């Protein structure tokens, strides 16, 4: 396949491997005018694949744009679809061999072990961007609606951007619940805006969610001047609800067993409504009923049915004034 002259593949990190091999981490760069530089990061966790497909959708859209309307890309777009290549190759959340969560190694160190060196190289590559979107999926146990999670320390800078992201929920976290060693916190702390998008389920792709987020990213890019005002983009029609630590309720299993949902994900629920049951595979009894503690919206639902006592099964957001 021919590559448009304004698109190129670059290696931004490389390191010698023990057995005469080199590990190279690449990015795709689309260059237009002298407008803002933006980036999309995915694959920091090796069991999260939703972001890889979003990068594919964005690359396909940008390639078409450059062929049909070459002057419409006013800035530079960098796509980093596979940061944790070793984890992706082995379906491992963390970085194999080192047994570490790469998103706990930031801002990193150029003289440290591999996880810290990779983190430092990514920080150098991303710093100064007008916007970074760091895409994650849930784990294999839970399904999440498209959402952006923001540390309240940075809400003034990030919430206006997140509102344009075509997602269903903005979740504001208190500072005490956010780890400072993530790429998002490290970038935001040094003045580079970074939105954390999360959706879907681990080790799977949800095309509907990916297309929804892609439309939101393009919407933000056009708003900040990366794309021309008259460029046609997919419609961004989702208006997010606002959640914070005060109105998010966690539903944990009261007993071990098999969780069987009784309602659909991303629905309005009433206080006392049955969301599912926990049953025994050995006999016909219902061991526990899972009921909503409030009137609200079910935005997290367990995907993997086997549960232990204390396992997270759902999250419900109590409505505070409706859609924000």
One Martini backbone bead per residue (centre of mass of N, CA, C, O) as a GRO file, in nm:
protein
  324
    1UNK     BB    1   0.096   0.036   0.023
    2UNK     BB    2   0.068   0.356  -0.014
    3UNK     BB    3   0.221   0.649   0.120
    4UNK     BB    4   0.164   0.937   0.218
    5UNK     BB    5   0.381   1.204   0.238
    6UNK     BB    6   0.241   1.301   0.533
    7UNK     BB    7   0.313   1.001   0.611
    8UNK     BB    8   0.477   0.834   0.897
    9UNK     BB    9   0.712   0.612   1.029
   10UNK     BB   10   0.823   0.588   1.375
   11UNK     BB   11   1.094   0.557   1.601
   12UNK     BB   12   1.099   0.632   1.965
   13UNK     BB   13   1.190   0.332   2.061
   14UNK     BB   14   1.494   0.150   2.167
   15UNK     BB   15   1.616  -0.193   2.242
   16UNK     BB   16   1.809  -0.432   2.350
   17UNK     BB   17   1.806  -0.767   2.337
   18UNK     BB   18   1.941  -1.059   2.453
   19UNK     BB   19   1.890  -1.208   2.140
   20UNK     BB   20   1.974  -1.021   1.884
   21UNK     BB   21   1.754  -0.804   1.946
   22UNK     BB   22   1.499  -0.549   1.882
   23UNK     BB   23   1.305  -0.304   2.038
   24UNK     BB   24   1.028  -0.135   1.875
   25UNK     BB   25   0.862   0.180   1.900
   26UNK     BB   26   0.583   0.309   1.728
   27UNK     BB   27   0.469   0.570   1.502
   28UNK     BB   28   0.216   0.772   1.357
   29UNK     BB   29   0.254   1.048   1.118
   30UNK     BB   30   0.057   1.343   1.062
   31UNK     BB   31   0.116   1.610   0.828
   32UNK     BB   32   0.051   1.949   0.793
   33UNK     BB   33   0.062   2.215   0.933
   34UNK     BB   34   0.125   2.464   1.205
   35UNK     BB   35  -0.041   2.340   1.402
   36UNK     BB   36  -0.135   2.145   1.628
   37UNK     BB   37  -0.028   1.888   1.851
   38UNK     BB   38  -0.133   1.546   1.859
   39UNK     BB   39  -0.239   1.249   2.061
   40UNK     BB   40  -0.253   0.881   2.059
   41UNK     BB   41  -0.288   0.633   2.316
   42UNK     BB   42  -0.201   0.278   2.329
   43UNK     BB   43  -0.119  -0.023   2.487
   44UNK     BB   44  -0.014  -0.016   2.788
   45UNK     BB   45  -0.206  -0.254   2.804
   46UNK     BB   46  -0.203  -0.587   2.686
   47UNK     BB   47  -0.541  -0.634   2.744
   48UNK     BB   48  -0.597  -0.364   2.560
   49UNK     BB   49  -0.775  -0.308   2.234
   50UNK     BB   50  -0.952  -0.061   2.166
   51UNK     BB   51  -0.726   0.153   2.088
   52UNK     BB   52  -0.623   0.015   1.832
   53UNK     BB   53  -0.886   0.061   1.668
   54UNK     BB   54  -0.894   0.365   1.686
   55UNK     BB   55  -0.630   0.408   1.534
   56UNK     BB   56  -0.729   0.283   1.274
   57UNK     BB   57  -0.965   0.478   1.221
   58UNK     BB   58  -0.792   0.736   1.213
   59UNK     BB   59  -0.599   0.654   0.988
   60UNK     BB   60  -0.812   0.610   0.768
   61UNK     BB   61  -0.928   0.898   0.780
   62UNK     BB   62  -0.661   1.054   0.720
   63UNK     BB   63  -0.593   0.924   0.451
   64UNK     BB   64  -0.847   1.023   0.309
   65UNK     BB   65  -0.809   1.326   0.360
   66UNK     BB   66  -0.536   1.354   0.203
   67UNK     BB   67  -0.667   1.273  -0.076
   68UNK     BB   68  -0.933   1.476  -0.073
   69UNK     BB   69  -0.814   1.707   0.165
   70UNK     BB   70  -0.504   1.820   0.219
   71UNK     BB   71  -0.576   2.112   0.375
   72UNK     BB   72  -0.734   2.005   0.652
   73UNK     BB   73  -0.459   1.959   0.787
   74UNK     BB   74  -0.318   2.185   1.031
   75UNK     BB   75  -0.157   1.966   1.180
   76UNK     BB   76  -0.045   1.713   1.415
   77UNK     BB   77  -0.051   1.350   1.414
   78UNK     BB   78  -0.018   1.103   1.677
   79UNK     BB   79   0.022   0.743   1.678
   80UNK     BB   80   0.010   0.506   1.972
   81UNK     BB   81  -0.096   0.175   1.964
   82UNK     BB   82   0.186   0.011   2.097
   83UNK     BB   83   0.355   0.025   2.377
   84UNK     BB   84   0.305  -0.279   2.495
   85UNK     BB   85   0.424  -0.519   2.306
   86UNK     BB   86   0.477  -0.758   2.496
   87UNK     BB   87   0.192  -0.768   2.619
   88UNK     BB   88   0.035  -0.804   2.351
   89UNK     BB   89   0.178  -1.072   2.264
   90UNK     BB   90   0.082  -1.211   2.570
   91UNK     BB   91  -0.176  -1.104   2.714
   92UNK     BB   92  -0.047  -0.877   2.910
   93UNK     BB   93  -0.083  -0.618   3.112
   94UNK     BB   94   0.196  -0.609   3.167
   95UNK     BB   95   0.542  -0.629   3.180
   96UNK     BB   96   0.723  -0.857   3.092
   97UNK     BB   97   0.953  -0.992   3.336
   98UNK     BB   98   0.896  -0.733   3.529
   99UNK     BB   99   0.612  -0.730   3.655
  100UNK     BB  100   0.474  -0.449   3.541
  101UNK     BB  101   0.299  -0.158   3.543
  102UNK     BB  102   0.345   0.083   3.314
  103UNK     BB  103   0.121   0.285   3.458
  104UNK     BB  104   0.361   0.295   3.716
  105UNK     BB  105   0.639   0.447   3.562
  106UNK     BB  106   0.576   0.744   3.591
  107UNK     BB  107   0.805   0.939   3.421
  108UNK     BB  108   1.068   0.812   3.458
  109UNK     BB  109   1.397   0.683   3.323
  110UNK     BB  110   1.677   0.684   3.114
  111UNK     BB  111   1.854   0.498   3.346
  112UNK     BB  112   1.669   0.267   3.375
  113UNK     BB  113   1.472   0.039   3.337
  114UNK     BB  114   1.266  -0.038   3.087
  115UNK     BB  115   1.002   0.093   3.195
  116UNK     BB  116   1.136   0.375   3.253
  117UNK     BB  117   1.246   0.429   2.968
  118UNK     BB  118   0.976   0.417   2.817
  119UNK     BB  119   0.835   0.637   2.979
  120UNK     BB  120   1.038   0.865   2.916
  121UNK     BB  121   1.006   0.857   2.606
  122UNK     BB  122   0.703   0.923   2.604
  123UNK     BB  123   0.716   1.192   2.749
  124UNK     BB  124   0.896   1.333   2.540
  125UNK     BB  125   0.702   1.289   2.294
  126UNK     BB  126   0.434   1.434   2.434
  127UNK     BB  127   0.541   1.683   2.519
  128UNK     BB  128   0.353   1.975   2.413
  129UNK     BB  129   0.088   1.894   2.356
  130UNK     BB  130  -0.241   1.991   2.311
  131UNK     BB  131  -0.325   1.670   2.304
  132UNK     BB  132  -0.396   1.373   2.498
  133UNK     BB  133  -0.510   1.034   2.432
  134UNK     BB  134  -0.579   0.778   2.671
  135UNK     BB  135  -0.648   0.443   2.597
  136UNK     BB  136  -0.889   0.226   2.755
  137UNK     BB  137  -0.985  -0.066   2.907
  138UNK     BB  138  -1.111  -0.293   3.061
  139UNK     BB  139  -1.135  -0.572   3.194
  140UNK     BB  140  -1.254  -0.907   3.176
  141UNK     BB  141  -1.500  -0.845   3.397
  142UNK     BB  142  -1.574  -0.558   3.271
  143UNK     BB  143  -1.814  -0.315   3.151
  144UNK     BB  144  -1.779  -0.007   2.970
  145UNK     BB  145  -1.853   0.294   2.903
  146UNK     BB  146  -1.791   0.572   2.748
  147UNK     BB  147  -1.515   0.748   2.906
  148UNK     BB  148  -1.390   1.008   3.128
  149UNK     BB  149  -1.104   1.045   3.339
  150UNK     BB  150  -1.064   1.282   3.618
  151UNK     BB  151  -0.872   1.480   3.792
  152UNK     BB  152  -0.964   1.739   3.998
  153UNK     BB  153  -0.694   1.901   3.962
  154UNK     BB  154  -0.779   1.918   3.620
  155UNK     BB  155  -1.076   2.018   3.546
  156UNK     BB  156  -1.047   2.298   3.412
  157UNK     BB  157  -0.875   2.189   3.166
  158UNK     BB  158  -1.054   1.911   3.083
  159UNK     BB  159  -1.367   1.928   3.071
  160UNK     BB  160  -1.409   2.091   2.806
  161UNK     BB  161  -1.287   1.862   2.633
  162UNK     BB  162  -1.466   1.619   2.726
  163UNK     BB  163  -1.745   1.730   2.623
  164UNK     BB  164  -1.636   1.672   2.305
  165UNK     BB  165  -1.594   1.332   2.309
  166UNK     BB  166  -1.861   1.154   2.281
  167UNK     BB  167  -1.943   1.069   2.563
  168UNK     BB  168  -2.127   0.944   2.856
  169UNK     BB  169  -1.883   1.003   3.071
  170UNK     BB  170  -1.773   1.196   3.355
  171UNK     BB  171  -1.506   1.115   3.585
  172UNK     BB  172  -1.445   1.248   3.899
  173UNK     BB  173  -1.150   1.239   4.081
  174UNK     BB  174  -0.993   1.221   4.353
  175UNK     BB  175  -0.669   1.259   4.439
  176UNK     BB  176  -0.653   0.994   4.626
  177UNK     BB  177  -0.750   0.796   4.364
  178UNK     BB  178  -0.484   0.890   4.209
  179UNK     BB  179  -0.215   0.803   4.031
  180UNK     BB  180   0.102   0.962   3.977
  181UNK     BB  181   0.230   0.716   3.775
  182UNK     BB  182   0.086   0.814   3.533
  183UNK     BB  183   0.069   0.951   3.227
  184UNK     BB  184  -0.154   1.158   3.279
  185UNK     BB  185  -0.048   1.292   3.540
  186UNK     BB  186   0.231   1.367   3.430
  187UNK     BB  187   0.133   1.551   3.201
  188UNK     BB  188  -0.055   1.743   3.359
  189UNK     BB  189   0.172   1.843   3.555
  190UNK     BB  190   0.338   1.967   3.285
  191UNK     BB  191   0.091   2.092   3.083
  192UNK     BB  192  -0.024   1.832   2.934
  193UNK     BB  193  -0.305   1.744   2.800
  194UNK     BB  194  -0.486   1.451   2.947
  195UNK     BB  195  -0.704   1.199   2.842
  196UNK     BB  196  -0.900   0.939   2.990
  197UNK     BB  197  -1.008   0.661   2.816
  198UNK     BB  198  -1.294   0.438   2.870
  199UNK     BB  199  -1.384   0.100   2.743
  200UNK     BB  200  -1.535  -0.183   2.762
  201UNK     BB  201  -1.330  -0.481   2.727
  202UNK     BB  202  -1.113  -0.709   2.778
  203UNK     BB  203  -0.984  -0.864   2.492
  204UNK     BB  204  -1.163  -0.657   2.322
  205UNK     BB  205  -1.393  -0.535   2.067
  206UNK     BB  206  -1.599  -0.227   2.031
  207UNK     BB  207  -1.699  -0.075   1.756
  208UNK     BB  208  -1.907   0.130   1.859
  209UNK     BB  209  -1.723   0.270   2.067
  210UNK     BB  210  -1.489   0.343   1.876
  211UNK     BB  211  -1.655   0.528   1.687
  212UNK     BB  212  -1.744   0.725   1.904
  213UNK     BB  213  -1.459   0.821   1.990
  214UNK     BB  214  -1.355   0.913   1.719
  215UNK     BB  215  -1.561   1.143   1.683
  216UNK     BB  216  -1.464   1.299   1.936
  217UNK     BB  217  -1.171   1.350   1.855
  218UNK     BB  218  -1.237   1.509   1.597
  219UNK     BB  219  -1.396   1.731   1.737
  220UNK     BB  220  -1.160   1.841   1.905
  221UNK     BB  221  -0.961   1.896   1.679
  222UNK     BB  222  -1.135   2.109   1.539
  223UNK     BB  223  -1.163   2.304   1.787
  224UNK     BB  224  -0.822   2.338   1.815
  225UNK     BB  225  -0.701   2.335   1.498
  226UNK     BB  226  -0.627   2.061   1.339
  227UNK     BB  227  -0.889   2.113   1.187
  228UNK     BB  228  -1.089   2.227   0.972
  229UNK     BB  229  -1.401   2.373   0.995
  230UNK     BB  230  -1.510   2.229   0.706
  231UNK     BB  231  -1.475   1.954   0.798
  232UNK     BB  232  -1.592   1.633   0.777
  233UNK     BB  233  -1.754   1.462   1.043
  234UNK     BB  234  -1.862   1.268   1.260
  235UNK     BB  235  -2.113   1.258   1.465
  236UNK     BB  236  -2.144   1.433   1.787
  237UNK     BB  237  -2.420   1.325   2.015
  238UNK     BB  238  -2.287   1.299   2.297
  239UNK     BB  239  -2.384   1.362   2.637
  240UNK     BB  240  -2.246   1.395   2.937
  241UNK     BB  241  -2.219   1.276   3.233
  242UNK     BB  242  -2.168   1.349   3.589
  243UNK     BB  243  -1.914   1.217   3.796
  244UNK     BB  244  -1.836   1.125   4.138
  245UNK     BB  245  -1.750   1.015   4.454
  246UNK     BB  246  -2.057   1.087   4.562
  247UNK     BB  247  -2.236   0.921   4.304
  248UNK     BB  248  -2.081   0.645   4.330
  249UNK     BB  249  -2.182   0.300   4.322
  250UNK     BB  250  -2.080  -0.003   4.471
  251UNK     BB  251  -2.117  -0.351   4.370
  252UNK     BB  252  -2.083  -0.625   4.583
  253UNK     BB  253  -2.039  -0.937   4.662
  254UNK     BB  254  -2.191  -1.144   4.918
  255UNK     BB  255  -2.114  -1.395   4.735
  256UNK     BB  256  -2.038  -1.682   4.594
  257UNK     BB  257  -2.061  -1.745   4.225
  258UNK     BB  258  -2.319  -1.683   3.978
  259UNK     BB  259  -2.357  -1.419   3.762
  260UNK     BB  260  -2.689  -1.287   3.666
  261UNK     BB  261  -2.817  -1.076   3.468
  262UNK     BB  262  -3.131  -0.851   3.457
  263UNK     BB  263  -2.988  -0.620   3.289
  264UNK     BB  264  -2.880  -0.367   3.109
  265UNK     BB  265  -2.643  -0.186   2.993
  266UNK     BB  266  -2.697   0.138   3.013
  267UNK     BB  267  -2.929   0.207   3.240
  268UNK     BB  268  -3.206   0.279   3.400
  269UNK     BB  269  -3.252   0.283   3.758
  270UNK     BB  270  -3.399   0.164   4.053
  271UNK     BB  271  -3.459   0.151   4.363
  272UNK     BB  272  -3.438  -0.204   4.418
  273UNK     BB  273  -3.352  -0.309   4.163
  274UNK     BB  274  -3.281  -0.583   3.978
  275UNK     BB  275  -2.957  -0.668   3.831
  276UNK     BB  276  -2.913  -0.952   3.979
  277UNK     BB  277  -2.779  -1.283   4.034
  278UNK     BB  278  -2.666  -1.531   4.270
  279UNK     BB  279  -2.565  -1.856   4.190
  280UNK     BB  280  -2.567  -2.207   4.198
  281UNK     BB  281  -2.418  -2.485   4.029
  282UNK     BB  282  -2.540  -2.718   4.245
  283UNK     BB  283  -2.813  -2.556   4.276
  284UNK     BB  284  -3.141  -2.378   4.278
  285UNK     BB  285  -3.044  -2.146   4.434
  286UNK     BB  286  -3.052  -1.818   4.550
  287UNK     BB  287  -2.798  -1.642   4.709
  288UNK     BB  288  -2.831  -1.349   4.558
  289UNK     BB  289  -2.927  -1.009   4.539
  290UNK     BB  290  -2.894  -0.741   4.302
  291UNK     BB  291  -2.934  -0.403   4.404
  292UNK     BB  292  -3.020  -0.090   4.375
  293UNK     BB  293  -2.948   0.193   4.587
  294UNK     BB  294  -3.051   0.378   4.340
  295UNK     BB  295  -3.127   0.630   4.140
  296UNK     BB  296  -3.001   0.563   3.801
  297UNK     BB  297  -2.693   0.458   3.635
  298UNK     BB  298  -2.571   0.187   3.453
  299UNK     BB  299  -2.206   0.181   3.380
  300UNK     BB  300  -2.135  -0.097   3.524
  301UNK     BB  301  -2.074  -0.445   3.418
  302UNK     BB  302  -2.052  -0.765   3.451
  303UNK     BB  303  -1.895  -1.014   3.237
  304UNK     BB  304  -1.788  -1.213   3.445
  305UNK     BB  305  -1.965  -1.455   3.630
  306UNK     BB  306  -1.756  -1.522   3.828
  307UNK     BB  307  -1.767  -1.498   4.192
  308UNK     BB  308  -1.654  -1.340   4.473
  309UNK     BB  309  -1.641  -1.224   4.761
  310UNK     BB  310  -1.630  -0.873   4.668
  311UNK     BB  311  -1.693  -0.853   4.388
  312UNK     BB  312  -1.731  -0.663   4.117
  313UNK     BB  313  -2.050  -0.589   3.935
  314UNK     BB  314  -2.118  -0.270   3.981
  315UNK     BB  315  -2.215   0.064   3.866
  316UNK     BB  316  -2.383   0.352   4.011
  317UNK     BB  317  -2.530   0.658   3.911
  318UNK     BB  318  -2.642   0.916   4.073
  319UNK     BB  319  -2.855   1.160   4.021
  320UNK     BB  320  -2.752   1.523   3.962
  321UNK     BB  321  -2.953   1.698   3.756
  322UNK     BB  322  -2.873   1.523   3.530
  323UNK     BB  323  -2.776   1.643   3.251
  324UNK     BB  324  -2.457   1.826   3.179
   0.00000   0.00000   0.00000
